[in-house]
Amino acid sequence: MNKLEKFNRLSKQAVDMLIYNRKSHKYKNLDKYKDMWLISERGVEAKDNGYAFFKYLRENHPEINAHYVIDSSCVEDYKRVKVLGNIIEYGSLEHKIAFLLCKYAISSHSGYLEPWSYKLYKLLIDRKNEKFFVFLQHGIILSDLSEYVNGKMYIDLFITTTKREYKSLIQENYGFKDGVVARTGLARYDNLSDFNLKRQILLMPTWRKNIINPSYTKVGNDDQSLFVESAYFKTLNSLINNKRFIELLEENDIELIFYPHFEMQPYKGNFKINSNNIIMADKDEYSVQELLKSSMMMITDYSSVAFDFAYMKKPLIYYQKIKDDKYIEGYFDYSKDGFGPQIFDENTVVSQVEKNIKNEFKMEDKYLERVDKCFDIRDTNNCQRIYEKILELKK
């Protein structure tokens, strides 16, 4: 996007924002909008920290005026939230009014709950900084994200989980004010202590920005040739069609659940499936957390969901043949801190899977030690700690 396109986009947002701000005046005295806690994820999901925290509030603090923003066309996730009540349609008039009037804007992602540029909103509407933005996070940060996640985002509370993650984010290069970064644990981790295993292995790699059109660009994904020609696609497609890998799955009555990242979901139809034991998971039909909980083993590359899986002390593999174009080395060293082996070739991945099958999917001692060292807080009170931190917020 060039400077002129950006200017035109922001100009349109400014006009729209000012119009709705004027409209919001007739709603501000309604009980529905008083001291509102407005919560969301990407606007099309209810399976991450936003949903986990909203569910906690509705079940434990009904006195809190909490509402969840989601698109009703996302049927399964919408149903999941509907039983809790207080739903607001994503992108609707009500969504915009609620955002303008809410006291706390709470999200696991930035740029979705906010109908307009949040920076522009702060400059034009909330000059006195009366609204609190709580960033629940999507996962545990392990690389250097200071170029993208920093004090310029106007975040009032930034949730972290481990000591090392917390220490990395309070460093000067991130630019957060004192007290913004808090260590409470992710909301969804409250649900990781109780799970039932199925005979399945989870393949969940992260995404690659340079071979797709990310959803936030609004460009679309009609041309998928760049993705199909990429080493990323060819590497994963080769793995799921590896003859020995398929034999291991079928001989041991194990399913491989391949769950492409949210941004890669529109491209999943390009993969070739040649075994009934390999399932391509659609984001609208599968819950990430349920897959993490029910799987015996995980194969990933650089995805932070490895922390979730390791938290449950189950074996995993980092298959890193293709470097992550977004990854900038931070405090986390995969060879020294990783919760499973780093592997760079397909046959070794298959051999490691076979080894884990023979070992009845038990995590090796050296990785168990790393898990215990990493997660010094292990309880079901993360949502409670987040709730308490929000109540402490003051301008």
C-alpha positions as YAML, in Angstrom:
chain: A
units: angstrom
residues:
- id: 1
  name: MET
  ca: [0.00, 0.00, 0.00]
- id: 2
  name: ASN
  ca: [1.51, 3.33, -1.07]
- id: 3
  name: LYS
  ca: [1.25, 6.59, 0.89]
- id: 4
  name: LEU
  ca: [-1.70, 7.89, -1.12]
- id: 5
  name: GLU
  ca: [-3.67, 4.67, -0.66]
- id: 6
  name: LYS
  ca: [-2.92, 4.71, 3.06]
- id: 7
  name: PHE
  ca: [-4.00, 8.35, 3.34]
- id: 8
  name: ASN
  ca: [-7.27, 7.64, 1.52]
- id: 9
  name: ARG
  ca: [-7.96, 4.59, 3.69]
- id: 10
  name: LEU
  ca: [-7.35, 6.48, 6.92]
- id: 11
  name: SER
  ca: [-9.40, 9.45, 5.69]
- id: 12
  name: LYS
  ca: [-12.38, 7.19, 5.07]
- id: 13
  name: GLN
  ca: [-11.92, 5.61, 8.49]
- id: 14
  name: ALA
  ca: [-11.77, 9.02, 10.14]
- id: 15
  name: VAL
  ca: [-15.03, 10.13, 8.55]
- id: 16
  name: ASP
  ca: [-16.75, 6.84, 9.43]
- id: 17
  name: MET
  ca: [-15.44, 7.00, 12.98]
- id: 18
  name: LEU
  ca: [-16.65, 10.55, 13.55]
- id: 19
  name: ILE
  ca: [-20.10, 9.70, 12.17]
- id: 20
  name: TYR
  ca: [-20.48, 6.73, 14.49]
- id: 21
  name: ASN
  ca: [-19.08, 8.66, 17.42]
- id: 22
  name: ARG
  ca: [-21.88, 11.17, 17.01]
- id: 23
  name: LYS
  ca: [-24.42, 8.34, 16.74]
- id: 24
  name: SER
  ca: [-23.06, 6.78, 19.93]
- id: 25
  name: HIS
  ca: [-24.20, 9.74, 22.05]
- id: 26
  name: LYS
  ca: [-27.80, 8.52, 22.09]
- id: 27
  name: TYR
  ca: [-26.71, 5.11, 23.37]
- id: 28
  name: LYS
  ca: [-24.22, 6.05, 26.07]
- id: 29
  name: ASN
  ca: [-26.76, 6.17, 28.93]
- id: 30
  name: LEU
  ca: [-28.21, 2.74, 28.18]
- id: 31
  name: ASP
  ca: [-27.37, 0.08, 30.77]
- id: 32
  name: LYS
  ca: [-26.09, -2.20, 28.01]
- id: 33
  name: TYR
  ca: [-23.10, 0.04, 27.37]
- id: 34
  name: LYS
  ca: [-22.23, 1.13, 30.91]
- id: 35
  name: ASP
  ca: [-18.79, -0.05, 32.06]
- id: 36
  name: MET
  ca: [-18.76, -2.54, 29.18]
- id: 37
  name: TRP
  ca: [-15.99, -5.12, 28.79]
- id: 38
  name: LEU
  ca: [-15.87, -5.78, 25.03]
- id: 39
  name: ILE
  ca: [-14.06, -9.01, 24.15]
- id: 40
  name: SER
  ca: [-13.07, -10.72, 20.91]
- id: 41
  name: GLU
  ca: [-10.44, -12.64, 18.98]
- id: 42
  name: ARG
  ca: [-10.36, -12.22, 15.19]
- id: 43
  name: GLY
  ca: [-14.08, -11.52, 15.04]
- id: 44
  name: VAL
  ca: [-14.66, -14.87, 13.35]
- id: 45
  name: GLU
  ca: [-13.53, -17.19, 16.13]
- id: 46
  name: ALA
  ca: [-14.27, -18.30, 19.67]
- id: 47
  name: LYS
  ca: [-11.56, -20.80, 20.53]
- id: 48
  name: ASP
  ca: [-8.66, -18.81, 21.94]
- id: 49
  name: ASN
  ca: [-7.84, -16.60, 24.92]
- id: 50
  name: GLY
  ca: [-10.67, -14.17, 24.17]
- id: 51
  name: TYR
  ca: [-13.30, -16.88, 24.39]
- id: 52
  name: ALA
  ca: [-11.65, -18.49, 27.44]
- id: 53
  name: PHE
  ca: [-11.65, -15.19, 29.32]
- id: 54
  name: PHE
  ca: [-15.21, -14.29, 28.28]
- id: 55
  name: LYS
  ca: [-16.45, -17.69, 29.43]
- id: 56
  name: TYR
  ca: [-14.68, -17.20, 32.76]
- id: 57
  name: LEU
  ca: [-16.33, -13.81, 33.27]
- id: 58
  name: ARG
  ca: [-19.82, -15.02, 32.38]
- id: 59
  name: GLU
  ca: [-19.56, -18.01, 34.70]
- id: 60
  name: ASN
  ca: [-17.70, -16.43, 37.62]
- id: 61
  name: HIS
  ca: [-18.43, -12.70, 37.44]
- id: 62
  name: PRO
  ca: [-21.93, -12.20, 35.99]
- id: 63
  name: GLU
  ca: [-21.90, -8.72, 37.55]
- id: 64
  name: ILE
  ca: [-19.38, -7.67, 34.88]
- id: 65
  name: ASN
  ca: [-21.04, -6.22, 31.78]
- id: 66
  name: ALA
  ca: [-19.06, -8.40, 29.35]
- id: 67
  name: HIS
  ca: [-19.96, -8.80, 25.66]
- id: 68
  name: TYR
  ca: [-18.34, -10.91, 22.94]
- id: 69
  name: VAL
  ca: [-17.93, -9.80, 19.32]
- id: 70
  name: ILE
  ca: [-18.24, -12.50, 16.66]
- id: 71
  name: ASP
  ca: [-19.56, -13.02, 13.14]
- id: 72
  name: SER
  ca: [-22.74, -15.15, 13.21]
- id: 73
  name: SER
  ca: [-21.79, -16.77, 9.90]
- id: 74
  name: CYS
  ca: [-19.08, -18.67, 11.81]
- id: 75
  name: VAL
  ca: [-21.69, -21.17, 12.90]
- id: 76
  name: GLU
  ca: [-19.88, -23.53, 15.27]
- id: 77
  name: ASP
  ca: [-17.94, -20.83, 17.12]
- id: 78
  name: TYR
  ca: [-21.04, -18.63, 17.29]
- id: 79
  name: LYS
  ca: [-22.97, -21.50, 18.90]
- id: 80
  name: ARG
  ca: [-20.20, -21.92, 21.44]
- id: 81
  name: VAL
  ca: [-20.57, -18.31, 22.58]
- id: 82
  name: LYS
  ca: [-24.33, -18.05, 22.22]
- id: 83
  name: VAL
  ca: [-24.98, -20.22, 25.27]
- id: 84
  name: LEU
  ca: [-23.10, -17.65, 27.34]
- id: 85
  name: GLY
  ca: [-25.20, -14.74, 26.06]
- id: 86
  name: ASN
  ca: [-24.22, -11.12, 25.37]
- id: 87
  name: ILE
  ca: [-23.15, -11.52, 21.74]
- id: 88
  name: ILE
  ca: [-22.52, -8.58, 19.42]
- id: 89
  name: GLU
  ca: [-22.41, -9.12, 15.65]
- id: 90
  name: TYR
  ca: [-18.95, -8.47, 14.23]
- id: 91
  name: GLY
  ca: [-18.82, -5.47, 11.87]
- id: 92
  name: SER
  ca: [-22.33, -4.29, 12.78]
- id: 93
  name: LEU
  ca: [-23.57, -0.89, 13.91]
- id: 94
  name: GLU
  ca: [-23.76, -2.34, 17.41]
- id: 95
  name: HIS
  ca: [-20.11, -3.44, 17.21]
- id: 96
  name: LYS
  ca: [-18.98, 0.09, 16.35]
- id: 97
  name: ILE
  ca: [-21.15, 1.70, 19.01]
- id: 98
  name: ALA
  ca: [-20.01, -0.82, 21.62]
- id: 99
  name: PHE
  ca: [-16.36, -0.22, 20.80]
- id: 100
  name: LEU
  ca: [-16.77, 3.53, 21.10]
- id: 101
  name: LEU
  ca: [-18.60, 3.26, 24.44]
- id: 102
  name: CYS
  ca: [-16.87, 0.31, 26.13]
- id: 103
  name: LYS
  ca: [-14.56, 0.89, 29.07]
- id: 104
  name: TYR
  ca: [-12.32, -2.11, 28.35]
- id: 105
  name: ALA
  ca: [-11.44, -3.37, 24.87]
- id: 106
  name: ILE
  ca: [-10.06, -6.88, 25.40]
- id: 107
  name: SER
  ca: [-8.67, -9.05, 22.62]
- id: 108
  name: SER
  ca: [-6.26, -11.88, 21.84]
- id: 109
  name: HIS
  ca: [-5.43, -10.15, 18.53]
- id: 110
  name: SER
  ca: [-4.93, -6.53, 17.53]
- id: 111
  name: GLY
  ca: [-6.66, -4.95, 14.56]
- id: 112
  name: TYR
  ca: [-9.89, -6.98, 14.71]
- id: 113
  name: LEU
  ca: [-11.91, -5.83, 17.70]
- id: 114
  name: GLU
  ca: [-11.11, -2.25, 16.65]
- id: 115
  name: PRO
  ca: [-13.41, -1.20, 13.75]
- id: 116
  name: TRP
  ca: [-10.89, 1.47, 12.77]
- id: 117
  name: SER
  ca: [-7.19, 2.18, 13.22]
- id: 118
  name: TYR
  ca: [-6.73, 2.27, 16.99]
- id: 119
  name: LYS
  ca: [-4.02, 4.90, 16.70]
- id: 120
  name: LEU
  ca: [-6.40, 7.10, 14.70]
- id: 121
  name: TYR
  ca: [-9.13, 6.47, 17.27]
- id: 122
  name: LYS
  ca: [-6.83, 7.61, 20.06]
- id: 123
  name: LEU
  ca: [-5.87, 10.76, 18.15]
- id: 124
  name: LEU
  ca: [-9.39, 11.76, 17.14]
- id: 125
  name: ILE
  ca: [-11.77, 10.38, 19.78]
- id: 126
  name: ASP
  ca: [-10.06, 9.17, 22.94]
- id: 127
  name: ARG
  ca: [-7.59, 12.00, 23.50]
- id: 128
  name: LYS
  ca: [-7.95, 11.70, 27.27]
- id: 129
  name: ASN
  ca: [-7.11, 7.97, 27.11]
- id: 130
  name: GLU
  ca: [-10.29, 6.92, 28.90]
- id: 131
  name: LYS
  ca: [-10.50, 3.49, 27.26]
- id: 132
  name: PHE
  ca: [-8.29, 0.59, 28.37]
- id: 133
  name: PHE
  ca: [-6.95, -1.83, 25.77]
- id: 134
  name: VAL
  ca: [-6.11, -5.26, 27.18]
- id: 135
  name: PHE
  ca: [-4.00, -7.52, 24.95]
- id: 136
  name: LEU
  ca: [-4.66, -11.12, 25.97]
- id: 137
  name: GLN
  ca: [-2.22, -12.41, 23.34]
- id: 138
  name: HIS
  ca: [-2.56, -15.30, 20.94]
- id: 139
  name: GLY
  ca: [0.39, -17.27, 22.32]
- id: 140
  name: ILE
  ca: [3.69, -17.07, 24.17]
- id: 141
  name: ILE
  ca: [6.21, -14.80, 22.46]
- id: 142
  name: LEU
  ca: [9.58, -16.50, 21.94]
- id: 143
  name: SER
  ca: [11.16, -14.44, 19.15]
- id: 144
  name: ASP
  ca: [11.92, -10.73, 18.88]
- id: 145
  name: LEU
  ca: [8.66, -9.07, 17.84]
- id: 146
  name: SER
  ca: [9.58, -5.53, 18.91]
- id: 147
  name: GLU
  ca: [9.17, -4.28, 15.34]
- id: 148
  name: TYR
  ca: [5.49, -5.27, 15.38]
- id: 149
  name: VAL
  ca: [4.50, -5.39, 19.04]
- id: 150
  name: ASN
  ca: [5.52, -2.33, 21.03]
- id: 151
  name: GLY
  ca: [4.44, 0.70, 23.04]
- id: 152
  name: LYS
  ca: [3.11, 2.45, 19.93]
- id: 153
  name: MET
  ca: [0.12, 0.09, 20.00]
- id: 154
  name: TYR
  ca: [-1.48, 1.99, 22.92]
- id: 155
  name: ILE
  ca: [-1.76, -1.18, 25.00]
- id: 156
  name: ASP
  ca: [-2.67, -0.68, 28.68]
- id: 157
  name: LEU
  ca: [-2.26, -4.30, 29.80]
- id: 158
  name: PHE
  ca: [-0.13, -6.88, 28.00]
- id: 159
  name: ILE
  ca: [-0.53, -10.47, 29.21]
- id: 160
  name: THR
  ca: [2.50, -12.78, 29.44]
- id: 161
  name: THR
  ca: [3.09, -16.27, 30.83]
- id: 162
  name: THR
  ca: [6.69, -17.32, 31.48]
- id: 163
  name: LYS
  ca: [9.47, -15.46, 33.31]
- id: 164
  name: ARG
  ca: [11.64, -15.24, 30.22]
- id: 165
  name: GLU
  ca: [8.83, -13.98, 28.02]
- id: 166
  name: TYR
  ca: [7.97, -11.33, 30.61]
- id: 167
  name: LYS
  ca: [11.61, -10.22, 30.96]
- id: 168
  name: SER
  ca: [12.03, -9.98, 27.20]
- id: 169
  name: LEU
  ca: [8.98, -7.71, 26.84]
- id: 170
  name: ILE
  ca: [9.92, -5.23, 29.54]
- id: 171
  name: GLN
  ca: [13.20, -4.49, 27.78]
- id: 172
  name: GLU
  ca: [13.71, -1.00, 26.41]
- id: 173
  name: ASN
  ca: [13.45, -1.98, 22.73]
- id: 174
  name: TYR
  ca: [9.74, -2.85, 23.16]
- id: 175
  name: GLY
  ca: [8.96, 0.58, 24.57]
- id: 176
  name: PHE
  ca: [6.16, -0.37, 26.97]
- id: 177
  name: LYS
  ca: [5.49, 1.89, 29.94]
- id: 178
  name: ASP
  ca: [6.08, 0.54, 33.43]
- id: 179
  name: GLY
  ca: [3.26, -1.69, 34.63]
- id: 180
  name: VAL
  ca: [1.82, -2.44, 31.18]
- id: 181
  name: VAL
  ca: [3.35, -5.92, 30.89]
- id: 182
  name: ALA
  ca: [1.92, -8.39, 33.42]
- id: 183
  name: ARG
  ca: [2.67, -12.05, 34.06]
- id: 184
  name: THR
  ca: [-0.61, -13.85, 34.71]
- id: 185
  name: GLY
  ca: [-0.55, -16.78, 32.28]
- id: 186
  name: LEU
  ca: [-2.71, -17.16, 29.17]
- id: 187
  name: ALA
  ca: [-6.45, -17.48, 29.74]
- id: 188
  name: ARG
  ca: [-6.77, -20.70, 27.75]
- id: 189
  name: TYR
  ca: [-4.12, -22.43, 29.89]
- id: 190
  name: ASP
  ca: [-6.74, -22.80, 32.63]
- id: 191
  name: ASN
  ca: [-8.24, -25.57, 30.51]
- id: 192
  name: LEU
  ca: [-5.06, -27.55, 29.79]
- id: 193
  name: SER
  ca: [-4.97, -29.56, 32.99]
- id: 194
  name: ASP
  ca: [-7.89, -31.81, 32.09]
- id: 195
  name: PHE
  ca: [-7.79, -33.76, 28.84]
- id: 196
  name: ASN
  ca: [-8.46, -37.17, 27.27]
- id: 197
  name: LEU
  ca: [-6.09, -38.54, 24.64]
- id: 198
  name: LYS
  ca: [-7.08, -39.97, 21.27]
- id: 199
  name: ARG
  ca: [-4.92, -42.01, 18.95]
- id: 200
  name: GLN
  ca: [-3.90, -39.02, 16.92]
- id: 201
  name: ILE
  ca: [-0.84, -36.94, 16.04]
- id: 202
  name: LEU
  ca: [-1.26, -33.23, 15.40]
- id: 203
  name: LEU
  ca: [0.59, -31.51, 12.55]
- id: 204
  name: MET
  ca: [0.35, -27.77, 13.13]
- id: 205
  name: PRO
  ca: [2.97, -25.58, 11.44]
- id: 206
  name: THR
  ca: [2.91, -21.80, 11.52]
- id: 207
  name: TRP
  ca: [2.28, -19.64, 8.46]
- id: 208
  name: ARG
  ca: [4.51, -17.89, 5.92]
- id: 209
  name: LYS
  ca: [3.70, -14.32, 5.00]
- id: 210
  name: ASN
  ca: [5.74, -14.26, 1.78]
- id: 211
  name: ILE
  ca: [3.76, -16.95, -0.09]
- id: 212
  name: ILE
  ca: [0.15, -15.93, 0.60]
- id: 213
  name: ASN
  ca: [-2.11, -12.90, 0.85]
- id: 214
  name: PRO
  ca: [-2.78, -12.55, 4.60]
- id: 215
  name: SER
  ca: [-6.44, -12.11, 5.55]
- id: 216
  name: TYR
  ca: [-5.85, -8.63, 6.97]
- id: 217
  name: THR
  ca: [-4.77, -7.29, 3.55]
- id: 218
  name: LYS
  ca: [-8.31, -7.93, 2.20]
- id: 219
  name: VAL
  ca: [-6.69, -8.80, -1.17]
- id: 220
  name: GLY
  ca: [-8.11, -12.32, -1.50]
- id: 221
  name: ASN
  ca: [-6.48, -15.61, -2.42]
- id: 222
  name: ASP
  ca: [-7.69, -16.47, -5.92]
- id: 223
  name: ASP
  ca: [-4.15, -16.94, -7.23]
- id: 224
  name: GLN
  ca: [-2.53, -19.72, -5.22]
- id: 225
  name: SER
  ca: [0.33, -20.49, -7.60]
- id: 226
  name: LEU
  ca: [2.98, -18.85, -5.40]
- id: 227
  name: PHE
  ca: [1.89, -21.03, -2.48]
- id: 228
  name: VAL
  ca: [1.88, -24.25, -4.52]
- id: 229
  name: GLU
  ca: [5.34, -23.50, -5.92]
- id: 230
  name: SER
  ca: [6.82, -22.75, -2.48]
- id: 231
  name: ALA
  ca: [9.24, -24.97, -0.60]
- id: 232
  name: TYR
  ca: [6.88, -24.67, 2.38]
- id: 233
  name: PHE
  ca: [4.03, -26.38, 0.53]
- id: 234
  name: LYS
  ca: [6.25, -28.98, -1.12]
- id: 235
  name: THR
  ca: [7.90, -29.90, 2.20]
- id: 236
  name: LEU
  ca: [4.60, -30.44, 4.05]
- id: 237
  name: ASN
  ca: [2.92, -32.15, 1.12]
- id: 238
  name: SER
  ca: [5.85, -34.54, 0.86]
- id: 239
  name: LEU
  ca: [5.71, -35.36, 4.58]
- id: 240
  name: ILE
  ca: [2.01, -36.26, 4.62]
- id: 241
  name: ASN
  ca: [2.56, -38.46, 1.57]
- id: 242
  name: ASN
  ca: [5.68, -40.18, 2.90]
- id: 243
  name: LYS
  ca: [5.09, -43.90, 2.37]
- id: 244
  name: ARG
  ca: [6.70, -45.00, 5.65]
- id: 245
  name: PHE
  ca: [4.84, -42.30, 7.60]
- id: 246
  name: ILE
  ca: [1.50, -43.47, 6.20]
- id: 247
  name: GLU
  ca: [2.38, -47.08, 7.02]
- id: 248
  name: LEU
  ca: [3.15, -46.14, 10.63]
- id: 249
  name: LEU
  ca: [-0.19, -44.40, 10.98]
- id: 250
  name: GLU
  ca: [-2.17, -47.23, 9.44]
- id: 251
  name: GLU
  ca: [-0.30, -50.06, 11.20]
- id: 252
  name: ASN
  ca: [-0.80, -48.43, 14.60]
- id: 253
  name: ASP
  ca: [-4.35, -47.17, 14.01]
- id: 254
  name: ILE
  ca: [-3.30, -43.53, 14.47]
- id: 255
  name: GLU
  ca: [-4.75, -40.50, 12.71]
- id: 256
  name: LEU
  ca: [-2.69, -37.52, 11.63]
- id: 257
  name: ILE
  ca: [-4.69, -34.32, 12.03]
- id: 258
  name: PHE
  ca: [-3.20, -31.64, 9.78]
- id: 259
  name: TYR
  ca: [-4.43, -28.25, 11.00]
- id: 260
  name: PRO
  ca: [-3.10, -25.41, 8.79]
- id: 261
  name: HIS
  ca: [-2.66, -22.04, 10.46]
- id: 262
  name: PHE
  ca: [-5.62, -19.63, 10.26]
- id: 263
  name: GLU
  ca: [-3.88, -17.66, 7.50]
- id: 264
  name: MET
  ca: [-3.11, -20.86, 5.55]
- id: 265
  name: GLN
  ca: [-6.61, -22.32, 5.77]
- id: 266
  name: PRO
  ca: [-7.74, -20.93, 2.36]
- id: 267
  name: TYR
  ca: [-4.83, -22.81, 0.75]
- id: 268
  name: LYS
  ca: [-5.37, -26.21, 2.35]
- id: 269
  name: GLY
  ca: [-7.14, -27.66, -0.69]
- id: 270
  name: ASN
  ca: [-3.82, -27.85, -2.52]
- id: 271
  name: PHE
  ca: [-2.51, -30.64, -0.29]
- id: 272
  name: LYS
  ca: [-2.84, -34.22, -1.53]
- id: 273
  name: ILE
  ca: [-4.31, -36.70, 0.94]
- id: 274
  name: ASN
  ca: [-3.67, -40.36, 0.12]
- id: 275
  name: SER
  ca: [-4.67, -42.10, 3.34]
- id: 276
  name: ASN
  ca: [-7.87, -42.35, 5.36]
- id: 277
  name: ASN
  ca: [-5.67, -41.90, 8.44]
- id: 278
  name: ILE
  ca: [-4.77, -38.34, 7.44]
- id: 279
  name: ILE
  ca: [-7.38, -35.66, 8.16]
- id: 280
  name: MET
  ca: [-7.21, -32.11, 6.83]
- id: 281
  name: ALA
  ca: [-8.77, -30.02, 9.58]
- id: 282
  name: ASP
  ca: [-11.01, -27.08, 8.74]
- id: 283
  name: LYS
  ca: [-10.89, -24.22, 11.24]
- id: 284
  name: ASP
  ca: [-14.68, -24.02, 11.33]
- id: 285
  name: GLU
  ca: [-15.03, -27.68, 12.31]
- id: 286
  name: TYR
  ca: [-12.14, -28.16, 14.73]
- id: 287
  name: SER
  ca: [-11.14, -26.40, 17.93]
- id: 288
  name: VAL
  ca: [-7.39, -25.81, 18.21]
- id: 289
  name: GLN
  ca: [-7.42, -26.26, 21.95]
- id: 290
  name: GLU
  ca: [-9.35, -29.51, 21.75]
- id: 291
  name: LEU
  ca: [-6.89, -30.84, 19.18]
- id: 292
  name: LEU
  ca: [-3.96, -29.85, 21.38]
- id: 293
  name: LYS
  ca: [-5.52, -31.55, 24.37]
- id: 294
  name: SER
  ca: [-6.56, -34.77, 22.66]
- id: 295
  name: SER
  ca: [-3.43, -35.41, 20.56]
- id: 296
  name: MET
  ca: [-0.67, -37.73, 21.79]
- id: 297
  name: MET
  ca: [2.10, -35.98, 19.87]
- id: 298
  name: MET
  ca: [2.61, -32.81, 17.85]
- id: 299
  name: ILE
  ca: [4.72, -31.86, 14.85]
- id: 300
  name: THR
  ca: [5.25, -28.13, 14.34]
- id: 301
  name: ASP
  ca: [7.97, -25.82, 13.07]
- id: 302
  name: TYR
  ca: [8.07, -22.44, 14.82]
- id: 303
  name: SER
  ca: [4.52, -22.15, 16.14]
- id: 304
  name: SER
  ca: [4.08, -20.96, 19.71]
- id: 305
  name: VAL
  ca: [1.39, -23.63, 20.23]
- id: 306
  name: ALA
  ca: [4.36, -25.85, 21.06]
- id: 307
  name: PHE
  ca: [4.25, -24.17, 24.48]
- id: 308
  name: ASP
  ca: [0.63, -25.27, 24.98]
- id: 309
  name: PHE
  ca: [1.51, -28.82, 24.00]
- id: 310
  name: ALA
  ca: [4.63, -28.92, 26.14]
- id: 311
  name: TYR
  ca: [2.66, -27.57, 29.10]
- id: 312
  name: MET
  ca: [0.72, -30.85, 29.01]
- id: 313
  name: LYS
  ca: [4.04, -32.78, 28.97]
- id: 314
  name: LYS
  ca: [3.49, -34.56, 25.67]
- id: 315
  name: PRO
  ca: [6.19, -35.20, 23.04]
- id: 316
  name: LEU
  ca: [6.65, -32.89, 20.09]
- id: 317
  name: ILE
  ca: [8.92, -32.34, 17.10]
- id: 318
  name: TYR
  ca: [10.17, -29.08, 15.58]
- id: 319
  name: TYR
  ca: [10.41, -29.81, 11.85]
- id: 320
  name: GLN
  ca: [12.36, -26.78, 10.65]
- id: 321
  name: LYS
  ca: [13.47, -27.62, 7.13]
- id: 322
  name: ILE
  ca: [11.94, -24.37, 5.90]
- id: 323
  name: LYS
  ca: [12.95, -21.26, 7.83]
- id: 324
  name: ASP
  ca: [10.18, -19.01, 9.11]
- id: 325
  name: ASP
  ca: [10.43, -15.68, 7.24]
- id: 326
  name: LYS
  ca: [8.85, -13.89, 10.23]
- id: 327
  name: TYR
  ca: [11.17, -15.38, 12.84]
- id: 328
  name: ILE
  ca: [13.70, -13.02, 14.40]
- id: 329
  name: GLU
  ca: [15.80, -14.75, 17.03]
- id: 330
  name: GLY
  ca: [14.90, -13.77, 20.56]
- id: 331
  name: TYR
  ca: [15.58, -15.26, 23.98]
- id: 332
  name: PHE
  ca: [14.41, -18.75, 23.02]
- id: 333
  name: ASP
  ca: [17.04, -21.14, 21.63]
- id: 334
  name: TYR
  ca: [15.41, -24.24, 20.11]
- id: 335
  name: SER
  ca: [18.48, -26.39, 20.66]
- id: 336
  name: LYS
  ca: [18.85, -25.41, 24.32]
- id: 337
  name: ASP
  ca: [15.30, -24.49, 25.33]
- id: 338
  name: GLY
  ca: [13.10, -26.50, 22.94]
- id: 339
  name: PHE
  ca: [10.63, -29.08, 24.25]
- id: 340
  name: GLY
  ca: [11.51, -31.61, 21.57]
- id: 341
  name: PRO
  ca: [14.16, -32.30, 18.93]
- id: 342
  name: GLN
  ca: [14.90, -29.91, 16.07]
- id: 343
  name: ILE
  ca: [14.70, -31.88, 12.84]
- id: 344
  name: PHE
  ca: [15.60, -30.68, 9.35]
- id: 345
  name: ASP
  ca: [14.82, -33.64, 7.09]
- id: 346
  name: GLU
  ca: [11.73, -35.69, 6.40]
- id: 347
  name: ASN
  ca: [13.06, -39.18, 7.07]
- id: 348
  name: THR
  ca: [14.30, -38.19, 10.53]
- id: 349
  name: VAL
  ca: [10.84, -36.84, 11.34]
- id: 350
  name: VAL
  ca: [9.32, -40.19, 10.42]
- id: 351
  name: SER
  ca: [11.94, -42.03, 12.47]
- id: 352
  name: GLN
  ca: [11.19, -39.81, 15.48]
- id: 353
  name: VAL
  ca: [7.48, -40.52, 15.12]
- id: 354
  name: GLU
  ca: [8.22, -44.24, 15.09]
- id: 355
  name: LYS
  ca: [10.41, -43.81, 18.18]
- id: 356
  name: ASN
  ca: [7.60, -42.02, 20.03]
- id: 357
  name: ILE
  ca: [5.10, -44.71, 19.08]
- id: 358
  name: LYS
  ca: [7.40, -47.39, 20.52]
- id: 359
  name: ASN
  ca: [7.92, -45.24, 23.62]
- id: 360
  name: GLU
  ca: [4.13, -44.95, 24.07]
- id: 361
  name: PHE
  ca: [4.30, -41.19, 23.50]
- id: 362
  name: LYS
  ca: [6.15, -40.35, 26.71]
- id: 363
  name: MET
  ca: [8.12, -37.11, 26.77]
- id: 364
  name: GLU
  ca: [11.86, -37.61, 27.31]
- id: 365
  name: ASP
  ca: [13.29, -36.59, 30.70]
- id: 366
  name: LYS
  ca: [15.45, -33.77, 29.36]
- id: 367
  name: TYR
  ca: [12.41, -32.13, 27.79]
- id: 368
  name: LEU
  ca: [10.32, -32.69, 30.92]
- id: 369
  name: GLU
  ca: [12.98, -30.78, 32.87]
- id: 370
  name: ARG
  ca: [12.76, -27.89, 30.42]
- id: 371
  name: VAL
  ca: [8.96, -27.83, 30.74]
- id: 372
  name: ASP
  ca: [9.10, -27.69, 34.53]
- id: 373
  name: LYS
  ca: [11.71, -24.92, 34.40]
- id: 374
  name: CYS
  ca: [9.69, -22.90, 31.89]
- id: 375
  name: PHE
  ca: [6.28, -23.17, 33.57]
- id: 376
  name: ASP
  ca: [6.95, -22.28, 37.18]
- id: 377
  name: ILE
  ca: [3.27, -21.35, 37.58]
- id: 378
  name: ARG
  ca: [0.91, -24.26, 36.90]
- id: 379
  name: ASP
  ca: [-2.67, -23.84, 38.09]
- id: 380
  name: THR
  ca: [-6.15, -22.94, 36.83]
- id: 381
  name: ASN
  ca: [-6.15, -19.33, 38.02]
- id: 382
  name: ASN
  ca: [-4.85, -17.50, 34.94]
- id: 383
  name: CYS
  ca: [-8.22, -15.92, 34.12]
- id: 384
  name: GLN
  ca: [-8.61, -14.87, 37.72]
- id: 385
  name: ARG
  ca: [-5.22, -13.15, 37.67]
- id: 386
  name: ILE
  ca: [-6.08, -11.39, 34.39]
- id: 387
  name: TYR
  ca: [-9.38, -10.23, 35.88]
- id: 388
  name: GLU
  ca: [-7.62, -8.82, 38.93]
- id: 389
  name: LYS
  ca: [-5.04, -7.03, 36.79]
- id: 390
  name: ILE
  ca: [-7.79, -5.40, 34.73]
- id: 391
  name: LEU
  ca: [-9.48, -4.12, 37.87]
- id: 392
  name: GLU
  ca: [-6.17, -2.52, 38.88]
- id: 393
  name: LEU
  ca: [-5.99, -0.43, 35.71]
- id: 394
  name: LYS
  ca: [-6.12, 3.30, 36.33]
- id: 395
  name: LYS
  ca: [-5.56, 6.38, 34.21]
...
